[in-house]
Amino acid sequence: MLILAASLALFVYGVITAMLGTLMPTFPFTDAQNGTIALAQAIGLIIASVSVGPLIDKRGKKMGLLLGLVLIAVALFIIPNIRADYRLLMGFFLLLGMGGGIVVTGANMLASDVSDKRRASVLNITNLFFGLGGFATPFIMAHLLGGDPVRLCYLAAGLTAATLVVNALTKMPAPQTATASEEGAVFGRGVLYLLALFLFLYVACEVGVWNWLNKYLIGRGMPAASALNILSFGFALGLLFGRLVVSRILVKASSLNVTLAAAILMTATTFLMLRTSDPTVAWIAVFCAGVAMAPVFPTALAIAGDLFRQRTATAMGFVITCGWAGLAVSSPIIGYVAGRHSLGAALLILPAFSLLMIVVNLAIRASARTA
């Protein structure tokens, strides 16, 4: 039941992660305004993630998950009816981000409790459902709902409500107990900040794809349905496939080795997907980018869980918060540069940040070895 509850919550999070990029072509706004809406969602994620870790440590995972799912359901019911109101839309994407930030921290903490010895493998298995949710949103929009954003949001809201019921009925572990000195020790270790920087760079890349790839491909002359197919059958399916494969690899392989290999592959694949106009080549490159990115988020959280056995939610919440800061930085930068040059030039931030991830991974390796 823990795995089911965590997997459904991560599926919902995957659905809302792909929501902005799927809906963006239906908004009557400029690239810079779209980037600001993405910033609002990122601020919501940051606010939630920085505050929910201590809450989960003290009050338990169920409280966090139920609160986050309620916020997501409310936002999804309202967003389709205010798509032409710029300021209101920013406000409810802020609320959607807050719900998502609470859910992703709570769900990963819940999955982390399943097995200490195979934490990285379990987290990758449950995060398969994040990829499945990301796949479902553009696929359903393009093929089952005729491009109707209202029906898409209502369907996602209904799914969130069902997930809320499952989590409410699931018995979850009691909150951790820890002293103030143990909480202070979490923030006194340099490896925490390296993990935070690593996830900052990674989330900037992943969410950059979710939010901007659809619009970029349409701007390259591809039909909207084809662009959505590349996002769902390419990127989201790559995330799914990658996590399925790496969950087996992580039974024996080092988490640090897996994330280093992922960063190297991300650098190559994100650069390639911006260099082609051919739909087939673009699909291959985007799929490979999804496979490369697949293990990074859950495996980085597993590393945090292994290194911080006390106040684990506080440590994970801080690392995730810094990840959302990457979203907050990347989308406005992409929107700003795209408005003055081109979206293709702006998206070069993806391979650049991937390259920096290699350097940070090597620093984490040295810091963990010293610890």
N, C-alpha and C positions, 0 to 999 in steps of 0.2 A: 504493500500500500504506500510506503514511503516513496518507492521508485515511481509508482503510478502518479501520485500527487505531484512530485517534483517534475516529472516528464510532461504532464498536462500544463503545469504552470509555465514551463519553458517553451512549450508549443505556443501558448498565448503570447509570450514575449516575442517569439519569432514572428508571429502574425503582425504585431504592432511595430516591430522593427522595420518590416518591409512596407508598412502602411504609407508613410510619407512619400517614399519614392514612387509607389504605385499611384497615389493620388495626385502627386505634384503636377503632372501634365493637365489635370482638370482644374487647377487653380489659375485665376486670372492675374497672376503676379509676375514680377520680374525675377531674374535669377538671384539678385541681391535680396529681395524680399523673401524668396523661398529659403535662402540661406539663413535669414533671421528666424524664420519659423523653425528650421532645424535647430538653431541655437536655443530657442525657447524650450524645445523638447530636451535638449542636452542639459539645460539648466535644471529642468525638473528631475532628470536622472541624477544629477550631481547632488541636489538638495536631498533627495530620497536616500541615495546610497551612503552619504556621509552620516546621516542620522539613524538609518535603520539598523546598522551593525550593532551599536550598543543596545538598541531596543530589543533586537533578537536575542542577544546574549543575556539580557535581564528578564525579558517577558516571554521568550519562546518564538519558534519559527511560525507557528500557526497564526498568531496575532499579526505578524508582518505580512504573511501571504494573503490573509483575508483582507487586510486593509488595502494592499496593492491591487488586488483583483477588483475590489469595489471601485477604486479610482479609475481603473482602465475601462470598466463597463460603462461608467457614467460618461467618460470622455468620448467613447466610441458611439454612444447613442446621440450625442450632441454634434460632433464634428461634421457629419454629412449635411447638416442643415445650416451651417454657417460658413460654407466654403468660399463665399464671396466677401466675407467680413474679415479683413486682415488682422485687426487687433484681437477680435474674439477668437479667431483661429489660433493665434499665437498663445492665448491664454489656455485654451483647451489642449493644445499640444504640450504645453507646460505641465498640465495635469496628467496627460497621458504619459509623459516622461517620468513624472513622480511615481505613478503606479508601476511602470515598468522597472524603475530602479529598485523599488521595494521587492517586487516579485523575483527579479533575477538574483538578488542577494539571498533572499529567503529560500528559493528553490535550489540554488547551488549549495547552500549550507545544509539543506535537508538531504540532498544526494551525497554530500560529503560524509554524513553520519552513517551511511550504509556499510562502508568497509574502509578501515584505516589502511589495510595492506594494499588494497587496489583502488585507492581514492581516484587517481588520475584516470584509470580505465572506466570506473563507474561514472565519473563526471562527463567523460566523453560520450558514453552510451546515453545518458539522460539528455545531454545537449544535442544528441541527434534530433530530438523533437523540436529544438530551437530551429535547426535547419529545415525540418519538415514544415514548421509554421511559416518560415520565410519563403519556402517554395510555394506553399498553398496560396498566399495572398495574391501575388501577380498572376498565378495560374488560374485561380477562380475568377479574378477580375477579367482576364482576357477570354476565357473559354466557357464559363458557366453563367456569368452575370451580364454578359454583353457590354462590359465596360461601365456598368452602373455603380458609381461610388457609394450611393446611399445604401443599396442592398448589401454591398461588401461590408460596410461598417456595422450595419445591423446584424449581419451574420456573425461577424467577429465578436460583437457585444454579447450575443446569445451564447457563443462558445465560452466566453469569459465567465458568464453567469453559471454555466454548467460546471466549469472548473472550480469555481468558488464553492459549490455544493460538495464536490468531491473532497476538497481540502478541508472543509468544515467537518466532514465526517471521518477524516483520517486521524488516528491517534499518533501524535508526534512526540519526539524526545523532549524531556524537561529542559528548561534553560540551564546554561552553564553557570557555575558559581566561581568567582575569581576575586582576588583582592585588588585594591587600587594600585599596588606596586606592580602586579602582573599586567594590568592595563597600560601602565606607564612604560613597562618593558617592551611592549609591542612597538611603540613609536620611538624607542631608543635604538632600534636596530637598522643599520643602513640598508640591509637587503630588502626591507619593506619598501623603501623609496625607489630602489632599482626595479622591483617588480611593478610598482605603480607606474614608473616611466615606461616600462615595456608594454604594459596594457594600454597606457595613454596612446602610444604610437600605433599599436595594433587596432584599437577601436577606431581611431581616425581613419585607418585604411578600410576596415570592414564597412563601417557606416557610410564612408564615402562612396563605396560601391552601391550599397542599398539605396542611398538617397539620390545619386546622380547618374548611375550607369544608364538607367532607362532613358532619361532625358538626353544624355550624350549620344546614345545609339540612334535615337530618333533624329537628332541634329545631324548625324552622319548620313541620313537619307533612308534609314530602315523604317518600315511600317511599325506603328505602335504595337501591334500584336506580336511581331517578330522580336521587337526589343523586350517586351515583357516575357516572351518565351526564353530569351537568352538569360534574363535575370532569374527566372524560375528554374528552367531545365539546365541552365548553365551554372550560375553562381550558387543558388540554393541547393541544387542537386549535388554540386561539388562538395558543399559543406556536409550534406548528409552522408555521401559516400566516404569522404575523408574521415569523419568521426567513426563510422562503422569500422573502417580498416584500422585506424590508429588505436581504437579501444583494445584490439588484440595485440598490437605492437607494444603498447604501454605495459602489458603484463610483464614483459622482460626488459624493455628499453628504458633508458633514463629519460625522465621528463625534460631535463635541460637539453639533452641531445635532440629530442623530438622537436622542441620549440626552436632550436637553432636551425635545424633543417627546414622547418616551416618558414622561417624568416628569409632564408636564402631563396627558396622557391617563390615566395611572395614577391621578392624584388624582380625576378625575371618575368613572372606571369602578369603582374600588374602593368609592367612596361609594355609587354607584347600586346595586351588587349587594347591599348591606346594607340597602337601603330597600324591597325588594320581596319579596312572598311568592308571586308568580305564577311557576310553573316556566319558562314561555317567556321572560318578561322577565328572570328570573334567568339563564337560559342565555345570552341576548344580552349581558347586562352582563358575565358571567364570560368569555365568549368575547372580548369587546372588551378586557377587562382582560388576558387572555392575549396578545392582539395587541400591546397597549401595552407589556407587560413583555418581550416577546420579544427585542428587540435589546439590552437593557440590560447583561446580564451579559457576553456575548461582546464587545460593543463597548467596554465599559469595560476589559476585558482587552486589547483591541487598542490602546486609547489608552495603556495601560501599556507595551505592547510597542513602540509608536512612540516613546515618551518615554524608555525605558530600553533602549538597544541592548546594553549590557553588563550581565551578571548579571540577565538578563531573568527567569529563573525565580525568583530571589530577590525581585524586585520584584512579579511576579505572585503568588507565594506569600504575600507579606505582604498584598497587596490582598485576595486570596481569604480569608485568615485573618480579616481584619477583617469580611469578608462573613459568615463563619460566626459571628462574634461577634454579628451582627445576629440570627441565628437563636437564639443562646443567650439574648439579651435578650427577643426578642418572644414566644416560646412560653411561658416562665414567666409573663410579664406577662399574656398573654392568659388563661392558665389561672387565675391568681390573681384577676384582675378578673372573669372569668366565674363563679368560685365565689362571689363576693360580690354581683355585680349580674346580668349576663347575658352570654352569649357575643356577642350582637350589639353590646353596648356595648364589650366588650373588643376586638372586631375593628375598631373605629374607629381603632386604631393604624395600619391600612393606609393610609387616605387621609391621615392626619396625617404619616406618614413620607414618603409620596409628595410631599407639599407641600414638605417639607424638602429633598427631592432636587433640586427646582428651584433652590433657593437655592445648594446646594452645586455644582450644575452651572455656575452663573454664576461661582462662585469658581474652579473648575477652569479655565474659559475664560480668565479674567484671568491666572491663574498660568501657564498654558501659553503665553499670548501673551508674557508677560514673559520666560519662559525662552527 
